[in-house]
Amino acid sequence: MSVLELKDVNAFYGNSHVLFDLDMVVEQNEVVTLLGRNGAGKTTTLRTITGTIPRREGSITYRGDEIIDESVDGISNAGIKLVPEERRVFPTLTVHENLQVAYDACSSPRPISDMYDVFPKLDELRQNKGRNLSGGEQQMLSVARALVQDPDVLLLDEPTEGLAPVIVSDLKEVLSEVVKEDVTVLLTEQNVEFALDLGERAYIIEKGSNAWEGTVEELREREDLLDEYLSVAAAE
């Protein structure tokens, strides 16, 4: 049984139809990457899964149970956690206080000390306020806040957006470790090389619809797809 499955999913912003009969499957402990140009529907897909887009059609199942009509809180409490592109770190709270807020909001959280083991940099910065963190540090804190709530499925929206290359490399290592913590990951990403290095399978979305799906190895060999939908050269 798949962890997460979307069948014929349609989504709307008001009266605007933005997802069209979208299909997707995510298996246990997979890293699946969702690719496409800006505005293709990647973030919309994650928001539809988490219920923040209220008008939905089709089927979204989580471990076999239908969740398309569940509330945002209900989906989150079930084990699906979103790390949004905006990061949303509390600027006036310290790193530790940010983690404590997430810890207190969960009925069965993981120890905060575990987060410092996974993110040694955050341990060094535990007394720094959120507003004083770099973009990469804020991103690590955002991921750590989600992980402290012991997610089953982690949704990452553009995790490398605005990060320096050295921080992107650090984040890739951290997320590789996250998968070893028995977490299933679905991410959207503009940095194609990052996505292909981290992911096992990929979906390409174009104008809110499925354009292609397959393994990352298959996608690396498809220069035509990379050029048509992502406007990049094939990875060397």
C-alpha positions in Angstrom: 0.0 0.0 0.0 1.3 3.4 -1.0 2.0 6.0 1.7 0.4 8.8 -0.4 -1.6 8.6 -3.5 -3.3 11.2 -5.6 -5.9 10.2 -8.3 -7.6 12.6 -10.7 -7.0 15.5 -8.4 -8.4 18.9 -9.4 -7.7 22.1 -7.4 -9.0 25.6 -7.6 -8.0 29.0 -6.4 -11.4 30.6 -6.2 -12.9 30.0 -9.6 -9.5 29.4 -11.2 -8.8 25.8 -12.1 -5.1 25.1 -11.3 -4.7 21.4 -11.0 -6.1 19.1 -13.7 -6.6 15.3 -13.0 -3.3 15.1 -11.3 -2.0 11.6 -10.4 0.9 10.8 -8.1 2.1 7.9 -5.9 4.7 8.1 -3.1 5.9 4.9 -1.5 7.4 4.3 2.0 10.8 5.9 2.6 11.0 7.3 -0.9 12.3 10.7 -1.9 10.0 11.9 -4.7 10.8 15.2 -6.4 8.2 17.3 -8.2 9.6 19.4 -11.0 8.4 22.0 -13.3 8.7 25.7 -14.2 7.5 28.5 -11.9 3.7 28.5 -11.9 3.4 24.9 -13.1 1.5 23.8 -10.0 4.1 22.3 -7.8 3.4 24.4 -4.6 -0.3 24.1 -5.4 0.1 20.3 -5.3 1.6 20.4 -1.8 -1.0 22.8 -0.5 -3.8 20.6 -1.9 -2.3 17.5 -0.1 -2.2 19.5 3.2 -5.7 20.8 2.7 -4.8 24.5 2.6 -6.6 24.7 -0.7 -10.2 23.9 0.3 -11.9 23.2 -3.0 -10.7 19.9 -4.2 -11.9 17.1 -6.4 -10.6 13.6 -6.9 -8.9 11.3 -4.4 -6.0 11.8 -2.0 -5.3 8.8 0.2 -2.8 8.6 3.1 -1.9 5.0 4.0 -5.2 3.9 2.3 -7.5 6.4 4.1 -9.2 9.2 2.1 -8.1 12.6 3.3 -9.4 15.0 0.6 -12.1 16.3 2.9 -9.9 16.4 6.1 -9.0 19.6 7.8 -5.5 21.1 7.7 -5.0 20.2 11.3 -6.4 16.7 10.8 -3.9 16.1 8.0 -1.0 17.5 9.9 -1.9 15.5 13.0 -2.1 12.3 10.9 1.6 12.7 10.1 2.0 14.9 7.0 4.1 18.0 7.7 4.8 20.8 5.2 7.9 23.0 5.3 6.8 26.0 3.2 9.0 28.0 0.9 8.6 31.1 3.1 10.2 29.1 6.1 8.0 31.1 8.6 10.6 31.0 11.4 9.5 33.0 14.5 11.8 36.0 14.3 11.8 37.1 17.9 12.2 33.6 19.3 15.5 31.8 19.7 16.3 28.6 17.8 15.6 26.5 20.9 12.3 28.4 21.5 11.2 27.9 17.8 11.8 24.1 18.4 10.0 24.2 21.7 6.9 25.7 20.1 6.8 22.9 17.6 7.5 20.3 20.4 4.7 21.7 22.6 2.2 21.6 19.7 2.6 17.8 19.1 1.1 15.0 21.1 4.0 12.7 20.6 7.1 14.8 19.6 10.6 13.7 19.2 13.2 15.0 21.7 14.6 18.4 20.8 18.0 17.0 21.5 17.6 14.7 18.5 17.3 17.8 16.3 20.6 19.0 17.5 22.1 15.7 16.7 20.8 15.9 13.1 21.5 19.6 12.8 24.8 20.4 14.7 24.8 23.9 13.4 21.5 24.6 15.2 23.0 23.3 18.4 25.7 26.1 18.0 23.0 28.7 17.4 20.4 27.5 19.9 20.3 31.0 21.7 20.2 33.0 18.4 17.0 34.6 17.5 15.3 33.6 14.3 15.7 37.0 12.7 19.5 36.8 13.1 19.8 33.5 11.2 21.0 33.2 7.6 18.7 31.9 4.9 20.3 28.5 5.1 20.1 28.4 8.9 16.4 29.4 8.8 15.8 26.6 6.3 17.5 24.0 8.6 15.4 25.3 11.5 12.2 25.0 9.5 13.0 21.4 8.6 14.0 20.7 12.3 10.7 22.1 13.5 8.8 19.8 11.2 10.9 16.8 12.2 10.5 17.4 16.0 6.8 16.6 15.4 7.8 13.2 14.2 6.3 13.3 10.7 5.6 10.3 8.6 5.6 12.3 5.4 7.7 15.5 5.0 6.6 17.9 2.2 9.4 20.4 1.3 8.5 23.4 -0.9 11.6 24.8 -2.7 14.1 24.0 0.1 17.1 25.5 -1.7 15.4 28.8 -2.8 17.8 31.7 -2.2 20.6 29.6 -0.6 24.3 29.8 -1.4 25.8 26.8 -3.1 27.7 25.7 0.0 24.5 25.8 2.1 22.7 23.8 -0.6 25.4 21.1 -0.2 25.0 21.1 3.5 21.2 20.9 3.2 21.5 17.9 0.8 23.5 16.0 3.4 21.0 16.8 6.1 18.0 15.7 4.1 19.8 12.5 3.1 20.1 11.8 6.9 16.4 12.7 7.4 15.4 9.9 5.0 17.4 7.4 7.2 15.1 8.5 10.1 12.2 6.6 8.4 10.7 9.7 6.9 9.1 9.7 3.4 9.9 12.9 1.5 8.0 14.7 -1.3 9.7 17.9 -2.5 9.3 20.6 -5.1 12.5 22.2 -6.4 13.8 24.5 -9.1 17.4 23.3 -8.6 17.2 20.3 -10.8 20.6 18.9 -10.0 19.8 19.1 -6.3 16.5 17.4 -6.8 17.9 14.6 -9.0 20.8 13.9 -6.6 18.4 13.6 -3.6 15.4 12.0 -5.3 14.7 8.5 -6.4 11.7 9.2 -8.7 10.4 12.3 -10.3 7.2 13.9 -11.6 7.1 16.8 -14.0 4.1 19.0 -13.9 3.2 21.4 -16.7 0.2 23.8 -16.4 -1.2 21.8 -13.5 -1.1 18.4 -15.2 1.1 15.4 -15.3 3.7 15.7 -18.1 6.0 12.9 -17.2 7.0 10.4 -14.4 9.8 8.0 -13.9 13.1 7.4 -12.1 15.7 10.1 -11.8 18.1 7.9 -13.8 15.6 7.9 -16.6 15.1 11.6 -16.4 18.9 12.3 -16.6 18.9 10.5 -19.9 16.0 12.5 -21.3 17.6 15.7 -22.6 14.4 16.4 -24.5 12.3 16.5 -21.3 14.9 18.6 -19.4 14.9 21.1 -22.2 11.2 21.1 -22.9 9.9 21.3 -19.4 12.8 22.5 -17.2 15.0 24.5 -19.6 18.2 22.9 -18.4 20.9 20.8 -20.0 21.0 17.1 -19.0 23.2 16.4 -16.0 26.7 15.3 -16.8 
